[in-house]
Amino acid sequence: MTPAAAPTSFDLISVFIHADWIVKLVMIGLALASLWSWTIILDKLFRFRALNGEADRFEDEVASGKSLEEVAQAAGEQPAHALPRMLQAALKEWRDTRTRGQATEGQLAFLVQRIDRTLDTIIARETSRVETGLGGLAIVATASPFVGLFGTVWGIMQSFQSIAIQKNTSLAIVAPSIAEALFATAIGLVAAIPAYIFYNAFSTAAARFAGRLEGFADDLSTAIQRRLSERA
């Protein structure tokens, strides 16, 4: 096997150019994985900021003293955010019950259950939507170090083969090949560490946002039940 030519310097470009082709494939794959994870990270950063900002504005609108019907109407016919969709869905069930006339106590209890199920469905869909992409971050965070380690092991094996062929254990011969091998592990860690950090951060943010939706659903259900008791 022909030994790899030793790089004239230890800068990243030279190390990559003189690396074994398997190690090069590992480096390229890890670089693409890192780019993919950063795409998810930036998307989630802006998405969570927008979702929480819009939720703040909507909650302020609800707390402003306006009626729920006015707030729901101001949100438009097909709002993108989950909170106004939850409000509109609950009010729709309420209006449907009112149009049927006087309802029995059992029908009113069924109405509350139906509203709760509708709100739970919206919460589940929204939670699933905000968690989209977290699986990709988890894959990058867990797999990248092992992929980089594979590249390092392969590169070191090639280094030992070159030493055996050249019958020369000089540090000047060994060091470049070892550097090429270790570079794969370094790239793996560079890809994994941000993915791991932001995966945990976004998982916490998603759980907090889901809790915010559930809290709004509880308040909305309480408001509907209060209306039903007043009507009764």
VMD Tcl script that draws the C-alpha trace (Angstrom):
set ca {
  {0.00 0.00 0.00}
  {1.35 3.40 -0.96}
  {1.91 5.57 2.11}
  {0.11 8.87 2.30}
  {2.26 11.90 1.65}
  {2.99 13.86 4.76}
  {1.56 17.38 4.78}
  {4.01 20.23 4.80}
  {2.01 21.96 7.55}
  {-0.64 21.19 10.11}
  {-3.27 23.70 8.93}
  {-6.74 22.25 8.45}
  {-6.73 22.36 4.65}
  {-3.40 20.53 4.38}
  {-4.47 17.93 6.91}
  {-7.67 17.29 4.95}
  {-5.95 17.15 1.56}
  {-3.37 14.58 2.69}
  {-5.79 12.40 4.66}
  {-6.78 8.92 3.55}
  {-9.87 8.84 1.31}
  {-11.91 7.03 3.97}
  {-10.98 9.70 6.50}
  {-11.89 12.36 3.93}
  {-15.34 10.82 3.49}
  {-15.80 10.81 7.27}
  {-14.76 14.47 7.50}
  {-17.09 15.49 4.67}
  {-20.00 13.56 6.19}
  {-19.43 15.14 9.58}
  {-19.18 18.60 8.04}
  {-22.51 18.06 6.26}
  {-24.05 16.77 9.50}
  {-22.83 19.87 11.31}
  {-24.30 22.10 8.58}
  {-27.61 20.22 8.85}
  {-27.70 20.59 12.62}
  {-26.96 24.32 12.43}
  {-29.78 24.72 9.91}
  {-32.14 23.12 12.43}
  {-30.69 25.17 15.28}
  {-31.18 28.51 13.53}
  {-34.67 27.55 12.39}
  {-35.67 26.58 15.93}
  {-34.18 29.71 17.44}
  {-36.28 31.98 15.23}
  {-39.34 29.70 15.44}
  {-39.48 29.55 19.24}
  {-38.88 33.28 19.50}
  {-41.74 33.95 17.08}
  {-44.10 31.47 18.77}
  {-43.51 32.84 22.25}
  {-43.70 36.44 21.07}
  {-47.01 35.84 19.33}
  {-48.29 33.94 22.37}
  {-47.41 36.91 24.59}
  {-49.29 39.28 22.32}
  {-52.34 37.01 22.15}
  {-52.46 36.49 25.91}
  {-52.23 40.24 26.41}
  {-55.15 40.61 24.00}
  {-57.21 38.09 25.96}
  {-56.37 39.86 29.23}
  {-57.19 43.30 27.81}
  {-60.85 43.07 28.82}
  {-62.27 42.30 25.38}
  {-64.73 39.49 25.00}
  {-63.44 36.13 23.83}
  {-65.54 36.46 20.69}
  {-63.88 39.77 19.78}
  {-60.40 38.34 20.35}
  {-61.19 35.26 18.27}
  {-62.61 37.36 15.44}
  {-59.58 39.65 15.44}
  {-57.28 36.63 15.01}
  {-58.66 35.92 11.53}
  {-60.27 32.88 9.96}
  {-57.25 30.56 9.91}
  {-54.69 31.77 12.46}
  {-51.25 30.18 12.31}
  {-50.68 30.16 16.05}
  {-52.17 27.46 18.26}
  {-53.65 29.77 20.91}
  {-56.16 31.58 18.68}
  {-57.01 28.25 17.01}
  {-57.78 26.80 20.43}
  {-59.97 29.76 21.30}
  {-61.86 29.59 18.02}
  {-62.38 25.82 18.34}
  {-63.77 26.15 21.87}
  {-66.10 29.00 20.90}
  {-67.31 27.05 17.88}
  {-68.36 24.15 20.12}
  {-70.02 26.67 22.45}
  {-71.96 28.32 19.63}
  {-73.08 24.97 18.23}
  {-74.53 24.06 21.62}
  {-76.31 27.40 21.96}
  {-77.97 27.07 18.54}
  {-79.54 23.78 19.62}
  {-81.46 25.54 22.37}
  {-81.76 24.48 25.99}
  {-79.37 21.64 26.76}
  {-79.59 19.10 29.54}
  {-76.97 18.80 32.24}
  {-75.59 15.67 30.59}
  {-75.28 17.43 27.24}
  {-73.44 20.32 28.88}
  {-71.02 17.90 30.52}
  {-70.47 16.23 27.15}
  {-69.80 19.66 25.64}
  {-67.00 20.28 28.15}
  {-65.49 16.88 27.35}
  {-65.72 17.57 23.63}
  {-63.99 20.94 24.04}
  {-61.23 19.34 26.14}
  {-60.63 16.68 23.48}
  {-60.52 19.31 20.75}
  {-58.02 21.39 22.68}
  {-55.91 18.32 23.49}
  {-55.78 17.46 19.79}
  {-54.57 20.95 18.89}
  {-51.96 20.82 21.66}
  {-50.70 17.41 20.50}
  {-50.37 18.56 16.90}
  {-48.65 21.80 17.86}
  {-46.26 20.03 20.21}
  {-45.37 17.55 17.47}
  {-44.79 20.45 15.06}
  {-42.46 22.38 17.35}
  {-40.50 19.18 18.09}
  {-39.85 18.58 14.39}
  {-36.10 18.51 13.77}
  {-35.11 17.59 17.31}
  {-34.63 14.00 16.20}
  {-32.04 15.21 13.70}
  {-30.15 17.04 16.41}
  {-30.23 13.93 18.57}
  {-28.79 11.83 15.73}
  {-25.97 14.29 15.10}
  {-25.23 14.63 18.82}
  {-25.02 10.89 19.44}
  {-23.58 9.56 16.17}
  {-20.98 12.20 15.24}
  {-18.41 11.29 17.94}
  {-18.55 7.63 16.93}
  {-18.27 8.43 13.23}
  {-15.31 10.69 13.99}
  {-13.77 7.96 16.13}
  {-14.13 5.52 13.24}
  {-12.25 7.95 11.00}
  {-9.53 8.29 13.65}
  {-9.15 4.52 14.07}
  {-8.99 4.05 10.32}
  {-6.42 6.80 9.95}
  {-4.23 5.39 12.71}
  {-4.38 1.94 11.10}
  {-3.18 3.49 7.85}
  {-0.43 5.29 9.76}
  {0.85 2.04 11.27}
  {0.81 0.40 7.86}
  {2.87 3.28 6.47}
  {5.34 2.95 9.34}
  {5.68 -0.78 8.66}
  {6.24 -0.20 4.95}
  {8.78 2.59 5.45}
  {10.39 0.93 8.48}
  {10.75 4.38 9.97}
  {9.30 5.38 13.34}
  {10.54 8.96 13.18}
  {8.11 11.50 14.69}
  {8.33 13.52 11.49}
  {6.86 10.56 9.63}
  {4.29 9.51 12.21}
  {2.97 12.89 13.41}
  {1.27 14.07 10.18}
  {-0.67 10.82 9.78}
  {-1.74 10.85 13.42}
  {-2.86 14.47 13.04}
  {-4.96 13.53 10.01}
  {-6.60 10.74 12.00}
  {-7.31 12.85 15.07}
  {-8.77 15.61 12.91}
  {-11.74 13.32 12.18}
  {-12.52 13.02 15.89}
  {-12.19 16.78 16.28}
  {-14.73 17.38 13.53}
  {-17.04 14.83 15.12}
  {-16.92 16.70 18.42}
  {-17.43 20.04 16.69}
  {-20.58 18.63 15.09}
  {-21.83 16.83 18.21}
  {-21.34 19.43 20.97}
  {-23.61 22.21 19.56}
  {-26.20 19.62 18.51}
  {-26.25 18.14 22.02}
  {-26.49 21.53 23.74}
  {-29.27 22.87 21.53}
  {-31.14 19.56 21.54}
  {-31.51 19.79 25.30}
  {-32.32 23.51 25.13}
  {-35.00 23.05 22.47}
  {-36.47 19.99 24.22}
  {-36.90 22.14 27.31}
  {-38.37 24.98 25.23}
  {-40.81 22.60 23.52}
  {-41.96 21.17 26.85}
  {-42.37 24.69 28.24}
  {-44.39 25.77 25.21}
  {-46.59 22.67 25.49}
  {-47.18 23.52 29.14}
  {-48.14 27.03 28.11}
  {-50.72 25.64 25.68}
  {-52.08 23.30 28.33}
  {-52.39 26.15 30.81}
  {-54.30 28.23 28.27}
  {-56.54 25.24 27.54}
  {-57.33 24.86 31.23}
  {-58.19 28.55 31.54}
  {-60.33 28.38 28.42}
  {-62.16 25.29 29.63}
  {-62.80 27.01 32.97}
  {-64.21 30.07 31.18}
  {-66.55 27.88 29.11}
  {-67.74 26.04 32.21}
  {-68.37 29.36 33.93}
  {-70.53 30.43 30.99}
  {-72.44 27.18 31.16}
  {-73.08 27.56 34.87}
  {-74.30 31.14 34.35}
  {-76.56 29.99 31.54}
  {-77.96 27.24 33.71}
}
mol new
graphics top color blue
foreach p $ca { graphics top sphere $p radius 0.5 }
foreach p [lrange $ca 0 end-1] q [lrange $ca 1 end] { graphics top cylinder $p $q radius 0.2 }
display resetview
